Amino acid sequence: MIEYKQQYYPIPKSTIEGVVRLEIEVFEHWKKSFEEEVQRITERLERKYNVLICTAEHNGVIIGFKIGYEDREYTYYSWLGCVSLEYRKQGIATELMRLQHNWCKQAGYKYVTTNTRNEFKSMLLLNLKNGFEISGTLHDQHGRLKIELMKAL
């Protein structure tokens, strides 16, 4: 059975480590070490407000997650997320999104934003199917094109 959890800042190190293990598994092209990525996520979340991590766990192992934080007044940024390849097509990403967006509404946010790249078509389609609209594009620090999306809550 899959168990869904919501954790608020400060996020336990064990949760961040579970998220990084899954991130490295899913994104096979990963170039950072486990320790570097734990540090990167920890440091980023330390500088943000209203941090929320929604996780899906099976037998105590994180198999999906969604991390977000306040971007600006009334706007929440859904920063990072993924689902284990083994557990895809079971509605886990949709449920994690639903949990995050319900929390955002209760916290008084009016919008959720996110960014993705065209290569992550399943994430782009999931966002579009769940009410996001394309609001623009940008180039990340590596020069890759990112698609900006926004959803009114």
Secondary structure, DSSP 8 states (H G I E B T S, - for coil): -EEEEEEESS--HHHHHHHHHHHHHH-TT--S-HHHHHHHHHHHHHT-SS-EEEEEEETTEEEEEEEEEEEETTEEEEEEEEE-GGGTTSSHHHHHHHHHHHHHHHTT--EEEEEE-TT-HHHHHHHHHTT-EEEEEEE-TTS-EEEEEEEE-
